[in-house]
Amino acid sequence: MLTVTDGATHDWENMPLDEMALGNAMDADFTLRAHLQMEKEMNKKGVQHVYAKLLKPILVVASQVEHRGILVDNECVSNFDELLTHEVAELEEKLSELSVIEDINPKSNADMGTLLFSASGFDLKATDFSKKTKAPSITEAHLTSVAATATGDAKEYIDLLLKYKARIKQHKTYVKGVEKAVAYNEDGRVYSSYNFGNVVTGRLSCSTYSVSPKHRKGISFHTLPRPDENDPVNLRSMMVADDDKVFVAADFSQAELRVLAQCCKDANLIEAFNSGQDLHSFTASLVFGNQAGETDCQERKLSHCVRRRSQQACRTDR
């Protein structure tokens, strides 16, 4: 039987079928055994309908989407490629003009740590550090937190740096990723795999098909950033529906936090949900002592980053 410990390093197109056959058969056998056992437990607890009425039908739809792939608007991809290439170059120039140290590379975490937190740079106070190197963290959450108290050129530099890092990721991961996948697939589509058991919280996740270490058939769609209404780069518009079809979005609105509010009986959370408030703005108003309607975008974003980081820490602890 073929044993694969790191799927990203294998050439799946040329795997020997005779070696894969036994592994596939064993996967099917153990999956069936697990299903039969779990079905008994679900029946005992009266939650069989969750699988039968919700998960089972979704599996069929997801498998069809995996097989069919998603159509790409190549003109849109080309436009975003040109736009982001130009904007990244402009941001690099502005960052260079604001830097108080020469020959600083904004792509280098070490250089950014020196510029932002050393006495020879902006001399800002770091509150989060890398566990491995003990150097100041250059994560989005930490930079957003530092920017909230920074002033003058230091604040402007961090704001530009955050935008620069976001644009780099959009261009390299998504635009160029889709472009390369379409070129490899040669059918104008990209393909991904939908995962129902990979996320601790039970959420649906998505990953790309890695054909070989150098070739991928798509990107991870569930990480596509939601566009700001004033942002000309809406990455989701790169994917389009086939003729006579439309995309349908369905989601449980803030399901995890609603369960949390119900379980812990937190008065603030319950009030936010019952009054229909934006949860991030509501949380920010509690943190910064504002009225919910007075919370600005920076405070809302900081609140969101802190909450997301706390969730990640909880998952790591588990």
MIROFI-493417 format. One record per residue (C-alpha): residue in three letters; x, y, z; residue number from 1; chain. Coordinates in Angstrom, 1 decimal, always signed. Each point is the difference from the previous one (the first is absolute). Layout:
// MIROFI-493417
+-------+--------+--------+--------+-------+--------+
! tormi !     xx !     yy !     zz ! gumar ! kolmar !
+-------+--------+--------+--------+-------+--------+
!   Ala !      X !      Y !      Z !   NUM !      A !
...
+-------+--------+--------+--------+-------+--------+
This chain:
// MIROFI-493417
+-------+--------+--------+--------+-------+--------+
! tormi !     xx !     yy !     zz ! gumar ! kolmar !
+-------+--------+--------+--------+-------+--------+
!   Met !   +0.0 !   +0.0 !   +0.0 !     1 !      A !
!   Leu !   +1.2 !   +3.5 !   -0.9 !     2 !      A !
!   Thr !   +0.7 !   +2.2 !   +3.1 !     3 !      A !
!   Val !   +0.0 !   +3.8 !   -0.5 !     4 !      A !
!   Thr !   +1.0 !   +2.2 !   +3.0 !     5 !      A !
!   Asp !   +0.1 !   +3.3 !   -1.9 !     6 !      A !
!   Gly !   -2.5 !   +0.2 !   -2.9 !     7 !      A !
!   Ala !   +1.4 !   +3.3 !   -1.3 !     8 !      A !
!   Thr !   +3.3 !   -1.6 !   -1.0 !     9 !      A !
!   His !   -1.5 !   -2.8 !   -2.1 !    10 !      A !
!   Asp !   -0.9 !   -0.1 !   -3.6 !    11 !      A !
!   Trp !   -3.6 !   -1.2 !   +0.2 !    12 !      A !
!   Glu !   -0.5 !   -0.1 !   -3.8 !    13 !      A !
!   Asn !   +2.5 !   -2.8 !   -0.3 !    14 !      A !
!   Met !   -0.7 !   -2.1 !   +3.1 !    15 !      A !
!   Pro !   +0.2 !   -3.8 !   -0.6 !    16 !      A !
!   Leu !   -3.6 !   -1.2 !   +0.1 !    17 !      A !
!   Asp !   +0.8 !   -3.5 !   +1.4 !    18 !      A !
!   Glu !   +1.8 !   +1.6 !   +3.0 !    19 !      A !
!   Met !   -2.9 !   +2.4 !   +0.6 !    20 !      A !
!   Ala !   -2.8 !   -2.6 !   -0.4 !    21 !      A !
!   Leu !   +0.5 !   -1.7 !   +3.4 !    22 !      A !
!   Gly !   +0.2 !   +3.4 !   +1.8 !    23 !      A !
!   Asn !   -3.2 !   +1.2 !   -1.6 !    24 !      A !
!   Ala !   -1.8 !   -3.2 !   +0.9 !    25 !      A !
!   Met !   +1.1 !   +0.2 !   +3.6 !    26 !      A !
!   Asp !   -1.1 !   +3.7 !   +0.1 !    27 !      A !
!   Ala !   -3.5 !   -1.0 !   -1.3 !    28 !      A !
!   Asp !   -0.2 !   -3.0 !   +2.5 !    29 !      A !
!   Phe !   +0.9 !   +2.0 !   +3.1 !    30 !      A !
!   Thr !   -2.2 !   +3.0 !   -1.1 !    31 !      A !
!   Leu !   -3.0 !   -2.4 !   -0.3 !    32 !      A !
!   Arg !   +0.8 !   -1.5 !   +3.4 !    33 !      A !
!   Ala !   +0.3 !   +3.5 !   +1.6 !    34 !      A !
!   His !   -3.3 !   +1.0 !   -1.7 !    35 !      A !
!   Leu !   -1.9 !   -2.9 !   +1.4 !    36 !      A !
!   Gln !   +1.3 !   +0.5 !   +3.5 !    37 !      A !
!   Met !   -0.6 !   +3.8 !   -0.1 !    38 !      A !
!   Glu !   -3.5 !   -0.6 !   -1.4 !    39 !      A !
!   Lys !   -0.9 !   -2.0 !   +3.1 !    40 !      A !
!   Glu !   +1.3 !   +2.7 !   +2.3 !    41 !      A !
!   Met !   -1.9 !   +2.7 !   -1.9 !    42 !      A !
!   Asn !   -3.2 !   -2.0 !   +0.2 !    43 !      A !
!   Lys !   +0.5 !   -0.3 !   +3.8 !    44 !      A !
!   Lys !   +0.5 !   +3.7 !   +0.4 !    45 !      A !
!   Gly !   -2.8 !   +1.0 !   -2.4 !    46 !      A !
!   Val !   +2.2 !   +2.0 !   -2.4 !    47 !      A !
!   Gln !   -0.2 !   -2.3 !   -3.1 !    48 !      A !
!   His !   -2.0 !   +2.7 !   -1.8 !    49 !      A !
!   Val !   +3.2 !   +2.2 !   -0.1 !    50 !      A !
!   Tyr !   +1.8 !   -2.5 !   -2.1 !    51 !      A !
!   Ala !   -3.0 !   -1.2 !   -2.0 !    52 !      A !
!   Lys !   -1.6 !   +3.4 !   -0.7 !    53 !      A !
!   Leu !   +3.0 !   +2.3 !   -0.2 !    54 !      A !
!   Leu !   +3.5 !   -1.6 !   -0.3 !    55 !      A !
!   Lys !   -0.9 !   -2.9 !   -2.4 !    56 !      A !
!   Pro !   -1.7 !   +2.2 !   -2.6 !    57 !      A !
!   Ile !   +2.8 !   +2.5 !   +0.2 !    58 !      A !
!   Leu !   +2.6 !   -2.7 !   -0.7 !    59 !      A !
!   Val !   -1.6 !   -0.8 !   -3.3 !    60 !      A !
!   Val !   +0.0 !   +3.7 !   -1.0 !    61 !      A !
!   Ala !   +3.6 !   +0.5 !   +1.0 !    62 !      A !
!   Ser !   +1.1 !   -3.1 !   -1.9 !    63 !      A !
!   Gln !   -1.7 !   +1.3 !   -3.1 !    64 !      A !
!   Val !   +1.7 !   +3.4 !   +0.4 !    65 !      A !
!   Glu !   +3.4 !   -1.7 !   +0.5 !    66 !      A !
!   His !   -0.5 !   -2.0 !   -3.2 !    67 !      A !
!   Arg !   -1.3 !   +2.9 !   -2.1 !    68 !      A !
!   Gly !   +2.4 !   +2.7 !   +1.2 !    69 !      A !
!   Ile !   -0.7 !   +3.7 !   -0.1 !    70 !      A !
!   Leu !   +0.2 !   +2.1 !   -3.1 !    71 !      A !
!   Val !   +2.5 !   +2.9 !   +0.0 !    72 !      A !
!   Asp !   -0.3 !   +3.4 !   -1.6 !    73 !      A !
!   Asn !   +3.4 !   +0.3 !   -1.6 !    74 !      A !
!   Glu !   -0.4 !   +3.7 !   -0.9 !    75 !      A !
!   Cys !   -0.7 !   +0.8 !   +3.7 !    76 !      A !
!   Val !   +3.1 !   -2.0 !   +1.1 !    77 !      A !
!   Ser !   +2.2 !   +1.9 !   -2.5 !    78 !      A !
!   Asn !   -1.4 !   +3.4 !   +1.1 !    79 !      A !
!   Phe !   +0.7 !   -0.8 !   +3.7 !    80 !      A !
!   Asp !   +3.5 !   -1.2 !   -0.9 !    81 !      A !
!   Glu !   +0.7 !   +3.3 !   -1.7 !    82 !      A !
!   Leu !   -1.6 !   +2.1 !   +2.7 !    83 !      A !
!   Leu !   +1.6 !   -1.7 !   +3.0 !    84 !      A !
!   Thr !   +3.5 !   +0.0 !   -1.7 !    85 !      A !
!   His !   -0.3 !   +3.7 !   -0.4 !    86 !      A !
!   Glu !   -1.4 !   +0.6 !   +3.5 !    87 !      A !
!   Val !   +2.6 !   -2.1 !   +1.7 !    88 !      A !
!   Ala !   +2.8 !   +2.0 !   -1.7 !    89 !      A !
!   Glu !   -1.6 !   +3.2 !   +1.1 !    90 !      A !
!   Leu !   -0.3 !   -1.2 !   +3.6 !    91 !      A !
!   Glu !   +3.7 !   -1.1 !   +0.0 !    92 !      A !
!   Glu !   +1.0 !   +3.5 !   -1.1 !    93 !      A !
!   Lys !   -2.1 !   +1.7 !   +2.7 !    94 !      A !
!   Leu !   +1.4 !   -2.3 !   +2.7 !    95 !      A !
!   Ser !   +3.5 !   +0.8 !   -1.2 !    96 !      A !
!   Glu !   -0.7 !   +3.7 !   +0.3 !    97 !      A !
!   Leu !   -1.4 !   -0.3 !   +3.6 !    98 !      A !
!   Ser !   +2.8 !   -2.3 !   +1.2 !    99 !      A !
!   Val !   +2.5 !   +1.5 !   +2.5 !   100 !      A !
!   Ile !   +2.5 !   -2.7 !   -0.8 !   101 !      A !
!   Glu !   +1.5 !   -0.5 !   -3.5 !   102 !      A !
!   Asp !   -0.1 !   -3.3 !   -1.9 !   103 !      A !
!   Ile !   -2.9 !   -1.5 !   +1.9 !   104 !      A !
!   Asn !   -1.9 !   -2.8 !   -1.7 !   105 !      A !
!   Pro !   -3.8 !   +0.1 !   +0.9 !   106 !      A !
!   Lys !   -0.3 !   -3.7 !   -0.8 !   107 !      A !
!   Ser !   +2.6 !   -0.9 !   +2.7 !   108 !      A !
!   Asn !   -1.4 !   -0.5 !   +3.5 !   109 !      A !
!   Ala !   +3.5 !   +0.5 !   +1.4 !   110 !      A !
!   Asp !   +0.3 !   +3.4 !   -1.7 !   111 !      A !
!   Met !   -3.5 !   +1.0 !   +1.0 !   112 !      A !
!   Gly !   +0.8 !   -0.9 !   +3.6 !   113 !      A !
!   Thr !   +3.1 !   +2.2 !   -0.1 !   114 !      A !
!   Leu !   -1.8 !   +2.9 !   -1.6 !   115 !      A !
!   Leu !   -3.1 !   +0.0 !   +2.2 !   116 !      A !
!   Phe !   +1.3 !   -1.0 !   +3.4 !   117 !      A !
!   Ser !   +3.7 !   +0.9 !   +0.3 !   118 !      A !
!   Ala !   +1.4 !   +3.3 !   +1.3 !   119 !      A !
!   Ser !   +1.5 !   +0.7 !   -3.5 !   120 !      A !
!   Gly !   -3.4 !   -0.3 !   -1.5 !   121 !      A !
!   Phe !   -3.5 !   +1.1 !   +1.1 !   122 !      A !
!   Asp !   +0.7 !   -1.4 !   +3.5 !   123 !      A !
!   Leu !   -3.5 !   -1.3 !   +0.6 !   124 !      A !
!   Lys !   -0.9 !   -2.3 !   +2.9 !   125 !      A !
!   Ala !   -0.6 !   -3.6 !   -1.0 !   126 !      A !
!   Thr !   -2.6 !   -2.0 !   +2.0 !   127 !      A !
!   Asp !   +0.3 !   -3.3 !   -1.8 !   128 !      A !
!   Phe !   +3.1 !   -2.1 !   -0.8 !   129 !      A !
!   Ser !   +0.8 !   -3.0 !   -2.1 !   130 !      A !
!   Lys !   +0.3 !   -3.1 !   +2.1 !   131 !      A !
!   Lys !   +2.8 !   -1.3 !   -2.1 !   132 !      A !
!   Thr !   +2.2 !   +3.0 !   -0.5 !   133 !      A !
!   Lys !   -1.3 !   +2.2 !   +2.8 !   134 !      A !
!   Ala !   +0.0 !   +2.9 !   -2.5 !   135 !      A !
!   Pro !   -3.0 !   +2.4 !   -0.2 !   136 !      A !
!   Ser !   -2.8 !   -1.6 !   -1.9 !   137 !      A !
!   Ile !   -0.9 !   +1.4 !   -3.4 !   138 !      A !
!   Thr !   -3.4 !   -1.5 !   -0.2 !   139 !      A !
!   Glu !   -3.1 !   +1.9 !   -1.1 !   140 !      A !
!   Ala !   -1.5 !   -0.2 !   +3.4 !   141 !      A !
!   His !   +3.1 !   +1.4 !   +1.7 !   142 !      A !
!   Leu !   +0.6 !   +2.7 !   -2.5 !   143 !      A !
!   Thr !   -3.7 !   +1.1 !   +0.2 !   144 !      A !
!   Ser !   +0.3 !   +0.2 !   +3.8 !   145 !      A !
!   Val !   +3.2 !   +2.0 !   -0.2 !   146 !      A !
!   Ala !   -1.5 !   +2.4 !   -2.7 !   147 !      A !
!   Ala !   -2.9 !   +0.8 !   +2.4 !   148 !      A !
!   Thr !   +2.4 !   +1.8 !   +2.3 !   149 !      A !
!   Ala !   +2.7 !   +1.2 !   -2.5 !   150 !      A !
!   Thr !   +0.0 !   +3.6 !   -1.4 !   151 !      A !
!   Gly !   +1.5 !   +1.9 !   -2.9 !   152 !      A !
!   Asp !   +2.3 !   -1.7 !   -2.5 !   153 !      A !
!   Ala !   +0.0 !   -3.2 !   +2.1 !   154 !      A !
!   Lys !   -3.7 !   -0.5 !   -0.2 !   155 !      A !
!   Glu !   -0.1 !   +0.9 !   -3.7 !   156 !      A !
!   Tyr !   +2.8 !   -2.5 !   -0.7 !   157 !      A !
!   Ile !   -1.8 !   -2.8 !   +1.8 !   158 !      A !
!   Asp !   -3.3 !   +0.7 !   -1.8 !   159 !      A !
!   Leu !   +1.8 !   +0.0 !   -3.3 !   160 !      A !
!   Leu !   +1.9 !   -3.2 !   +1.0 !   161 !      A !
!   Leu !   -3.2 !   -1.8 !   +0.9 !   162 !      A !
!   Lys !   -1.5 !   +1.0 !   -3.4 !   163 !      A !
!   Tyr !   +3.2 !   -1.1 !   -1.8 !   164 !      A !
!   Lys !   +0.0 !   -3.4 !   +1.7 !   165 !      A !
!   Ala !   -3.6 !   -0.5 !   -0.9 !   166 !      A !
!   Arg !   +0.5 !   +1.0 !   -3.6 !   167 !      A !
!   Ile !   +3.1 !   -2.3 !   -0.3 !   168 !      A !
!   Lys !   -2.1 !   -3.0 !   +1.3 !   169 !      A !
!   Gln !   -2.9 !   +0.9 !   -2.3 !   170 !      A !
!   His !   +2.3 !   +0.1 !   -3.0 !   171 !      A !
!   Lys !   +2.3 !   -2.9 !   +0.7 !   172 !      A !
!   Thr !   -2.4 !   -2.5 !   +1.6 !   173 !      A !
!   Tyr !   -3.3 !   +0.7 !   -1.7 !   174 !      A !
!   Val !   +0.5 !   +1.8 !   -3.3 !   175 !      A !
!   Lys !   +3.2 !   -1.8 !   -1.1 !   176 !      A !
!   Gly !   -1.3 !   -3.2 !   +1.6 !   177 !      A !
!   Val !   -3.1 !   +0.0 !   -2.1 !   178 !      A !
!   Glu !   +1.9 !   +1.0 !   -3.1 !   179 !      A !
!   Lys !   +2.5 !   -2.9 !   +0.4 !   180 !      A !
!   Ala !   -2.8 !   -2.5 !   +0.8 !   181 !      A !
!   Val !   -2.0 !   +1.0 !   -3.1 !   182 !      A !
!   Ala !   +3.1 !   -0.3 !   -2.2 !   183 !      A !
!   Tyr !   +0.6 !   -3.5 !   +1.4 !   184 !      A !
!   Asn !   -3.6 !   -1.2 !   -0.2 !   185 !      A !
!   Glu !   -0.5 !   +1.3 !   -3.6 !   186 !      A !
!   Asp !   -3.8 !   +0.0 !   +0.4 !   187 !      A !
!   Gly !   -0.6 !   +3.5 !   +1.4 !   188 !      A !
!   Arg !   -0.8 !   -1.3 !   +3.4 !   189 !      A !
!   Val !   +1.5 !   -0.5 !   +3.4 !   190 !      A !
!   Tyr !   -0.6 !   -2.9 !   +2.4 !   191 !      A !
!   Ser !   -0.1 !   -0.3 !   +3.8 !   192 !      A !
!   Ser !   -0.7 !   -2.6 !   +2.6 !   193 !      A !
!   Tyr !   -2.7 !   +0.6 !   +2.6 !   194 !      A !
!   Asn !   +0.7 !   -1.3 !   +3.5 !   195 !      A !
!   Phe !   -2.6 !   -0.9 !   +2.6 !   196 !      A !
!   Gly !   +2.1 !   -1.5 !   +2.7 !   197 !      A !
!   Asn !   +3.2 !   +2.1 !   +0.1 !   198 !      A !
!   Val !   -1.1 !   +3.0 !   +2.1 !   199 !      A !
!   Val !   -0.2 !   -0.3 !   +3.8 !   200 !      A !
!   Thr !   -3.1 !   +2.2 !   +0.1 !   201 !      A !
!   Gly !   -1.8 !   -2.2 !   -2.5 !   202 !      A !
!   Arg !   +0.0 !   +2.7 !   -2.7 !   203 !      A !
!   Leu !   +0.2 !   -0.9 !   -3.7 !   204 !      A !
!   Ser !   +3.5 !   +0.7 !   -1.4 !   205 !      A !
!   Cys !   +1.6 !   -0.1 !   -3.4 !   206 !      A !
!   Ser !   +3.4 !   -0.9 !   -1.3 !   207 !      A !
!   Thr !   +1.6 !   -0.1 !   -3.4 !   208 !      A !
!   Tyr !   +0.8 !   -3.1 !   -2.0 !   209 !      A !
!   Ser !   +3.8 !   -0.5 !   -0.1 !   210 !      A !
!   Val !   +0.8 !   -2.0 !   -3.1 !   211 !      A !
!   Ser !   +3.7 !   +0.2 !   +0.7 !   212 !      A !
!   Pro !   +2.3 !   +2.1 !   +2.1 !   213 !      A !
!   Lys !   +0.1 !   +2.6 !   -2.8 !   214 !      A !
!   His !   -3.6 !   -0.2 !   -1.3 !   215 !      A !
!   Arg !   -3.3 !   +0.8 !   +1.6 !   216 !      A !
!   Lys !   -3.4 !   -0.2 !   -1.6 !   217 !      A !
!   Gly !   -1.5 !   +2.9 !   +1.9 !   218 !      A !
!   Ile !   +0.2 !   +2.1 !   +3.2 !   219 !      A !
!   Ser !   -1.7 !   -0.1 !   +3.4 !   220 !      A !
!   Phe !   -3.2 !   +1.8 !   -0.6 !   221 !      A !
!   His !   -1.2 !   +0.3 !   +3.6 !   222 !      A !
!   Thr !   +2.9 !   +2.3 !   +0.8 !   223 !      A !
!   Leu !   -0.8 !   +2.5 !   -2.8 !   224 !      A !
!   Pro !   -0.2 !   +3.4 !   +1.8 !   225 !      A !
!   Arg !   -3.4 !   +1.7 !   +0.0 !   226 !      A !
!   Pro !   +0.4 !   +3.2 !   -2.0 !   227 !      A !
!   Asp !   -0.5 !   +3.5 !   +1.4 !   228 !      A !
!   Glu !   -2.7 !   +1.8 !   -1.9 !   229 !      A !
!   Asn !   +2.5 !   +2.7 !   -1.0 !   230 !      A !
!   Asp !   +2.7 !   -2.5 !   -1.0 !   231 !      A !
!   Pro !   +0.4 !   -0.5 !   -3.8 !   232 !      A !
!   Val !   +1.6 !   -3.4 !   +0.6 !   233 !      A !
!   Asn !   -2.9 !   -2.4 !   +0.7 !   234 !      A !
!   Leu !   +1.9 !   -3.4 !   -0.3 !   235 !      A !
!   Arg !   -3.3 !   -1.9 !   +0.1 !   236 !      A !
!   Ser !   -1.0 !   +1.5 !   -3.3 !   237 !      A !
!   Met !   +2.7 !   -2.1 !   -1.7 !   238 !      A !
!   Met !   -2.3 !   -3.0 !   +0.4 !   239 !      A !
!   Val !   -3.2 !   +0.1 !   -2.1 !   240 !      A !
!   Ala !   -3.0 !   -2.3 !   -0.3 !   241 !      A !
!   Asp !   -0.6 !   -2.0 !   -3.2 !   242 !      A !
!   Asp !   -2.6 !   +1.2 !   -2.5 !   243 !      A !
!   Asp !   -3.6 !   +0.0 !   +1.4 !   244 !      A !
!   Lys !   +1.3 !   -0.7 !   +3.5 !   245 !      A !
!   Val !   +0.7 !   +2.2 !   +3.1 !   246 !      A !
!   Phe !   +2.0 !   -0.3 !   +3.2 !   247 !      A !
!   Val !   -2.0 !   -0.6 !   +3.2 !   248 !      A !
!   Ala !   +1.5 !   +0.8 !   +3.4 !   249 !      A !
!   Ala !   -1.4 !   -1.6 !   +3.1 !   250 !      A !
!   Asp !   +1.5 !   +0.3 !   +3.5 !   251 !      A !
!   Phe !   -0.9 !   -0.3 !   +3.6 !   252 !      A !
!   Ser !   +0.5 !   +3.6 !   +1.3 !   253 !      A !
!   Gln !   +2.6 !   +0.0 !   +2.7 !   254 !      A !
!   Ala !   -1.1 !   -3.5 !   +1.1 !   255 !      A !
!   Glu !   +2.9 !   -0.6 !   +2.4 !   256 !      A !
!   Leu !   -0.5 !   +3.3 !   +1.9 !   257 !      A !
!   Arg !   -3.7 !   -0.6 !   +0.3 !   258 !      A !
!   Val !   +0.6 !   -3.4 !   +1.5 !   259 !      A !
!   Leu !   +2.6 !   +1.6 !   +2.3 !   260 !      A !
!   Ala !   -2.5 !   +2.7 !   +1.1 !   261 !      A !
!   Gln !   -2.7 !   -2.6 !   +0.7 !   262 !      A !
!   Cys !   +2.4 !   -2.3 !   +2.0 !   263 !      A !
!   Cys !   +1.7 !   +2.7 !   +2.1 !   264 !      A !
!   Lys !   -3.1 !   +2.3 !   +0.3 !   265 !      A !
!   Asp !   +2.3 !   +3.0 !   -0.6 !   266 !      A !
!   Ala !   -2.3 !   +3.1 !   +0.2 !   267 !      A !
!   Asn !   +2.1 !   +2.1 !   -2.4 !   268 !      A !
!   Leu !   +0.0 !   -2.6 !   -2.7 !   269 !      A !
!   Ile !   -3.7 !   -0.7 !   +0.4 !   270 !      A !
!   Glu !   -0.7 !   +3.7 !   -0.2 !   271 !      A !
!   Ala !   +2.0 !   +0.4 !   -3.1 !   272 !      A !
!   Phe !   -1.7 !   -2.9 !   -1.8 !   273 !      A !
!   Asn !   -3.5 !   +1.0 !   +1.2 !   274 !      A !
!   Ser !   +0.4 !   +3.6 !   -1.2 !   275 !      A !
!   Gly !   +1.5 !   -1.0 !   -3.3 !   276 !      A !
!   Gln !   +3.2 !   +1.9 !   +0.5 !   277 !      A !
!   Asp !   +3.3 !   -0.6 !   -1.9 !   278 !      A !
!   Leu !   +1.8 !   -2.3 !   +2.4 !   279 !      A !
!   His !   +3.5 !   +1.4 !   -0.8 !   280 !      A !
!   Ser !   -1.1 !   +3.6 !   +0.5 !   281 !      A !
!   Phe !   -1.9 !   -1.0 !   +3.2 !   282 !      A !
!   Thr !   +3.1 !   -1.8 !   +1.4 !   283 !      A !
!   Ala !   +2.2 !   +3.0 !   -0.9 !   284 !      A !
!   Ser !   -2.4 !   +2.4 !   +1.8 !   285 !      A !
!   Leu !   +0.5 !   -2.1 !   +3.1 !   286 !      A !
!   Val !   +3.8 !   -0.1 !   -0.3 !   287 !      A !
!   Phe !   +0.4 !   +3.7 !   -0.8 !   288 !      A !
!   Gly !   -2.9 !   +1.3 !   +2.1 !   289 !      A !
!   Asn !   -1.9 !   +1.5 !   -2.9 !   290 !      A !
!   Gln !   -3.6 !   -0.1 !   -1.0 !   291 !      A !
!   Ala !   -0.4 !   -2.8 !   -2.6 !   292 !      A !
!   Gly !   -0.9 !   +2.6 !   -2.7 !   293 !      A !
!   Glu !   +3.2 !   +2.0 !   +0.7 !   294 !      A !
!   Thr !   +2.5 !   -2.7 !   -0.6 !   295 !      A !
!   Asp !   +2.3 !   +0.7 !   -2.9 !   296 !      A !
!   Cys !   +1.3 !   -2.4 !   -2.7 !   297 !      A !
!   Gln !   +3.4 !   -0.3 !   +1.7 !   298 !      A !
!   Glu !   -1.5 !   -0.9 !   +3.4 !   299 !      A !
!   Arg !   -2.4 !   -2.5 !   -1.6 !   300 !      A !
!   Lys !   +2.9 !   -1.7 !   -1.9 !   301 !      A !
!   Leu !   +2.1 !   -0.1 !   +3.1 !   302 !      A !
!   Ser !   -2.8 !   -1.7 !   +1.9 !   303 !      A !
!   His !   -0.5 !   -2.5 !   -2.8 !   304 !      A !
!   Cys !   +3.8 !   -0.9 !   -0.1 !   305 !      A !
!   Val !   +0.1 !   -0.4 !   +3.8 !   306 !      A !
!   Arg !   -3.0 !   -2.3 !   +0.1 !   307 !      A !
!   Arg !   +1.3 !   -2.0 !   -2.9 !   308 !      A !
!   Arg !   +3.3 !   -0.4 !   +1.7 !   309 !      A !
!   Ser !   -1.7 !   -1.1 !   +3.2 !   310 !      A !
!   Gln !   -2.0 !   -2.6 !   -1.9 !   311 !      A !
!   Gln !   +3.3 !   -1.3 !   -1.6 !   312 !      A !
!   Ala !   +1.6 !   -0.2 !   +3.4 !   313 !      A !
!   Cys !   -2.9 !   -2.0 !   +1.4 !   314 !      A !
!   Arg !   +0.1 !   -2.5 !   -2.9 !   315 !      A !
!   Thr !   +3.8 !   -0.4 !   +0.6 !   316 !      A !
!   Asp !   -0.5 !   -0.6 !   +3.7 !   317 !      A !
!   Arg !   -2.6 !   -2.8 !   -0.8 !   318 !      A !
+-------+--------+--------+--------+-------+--------+
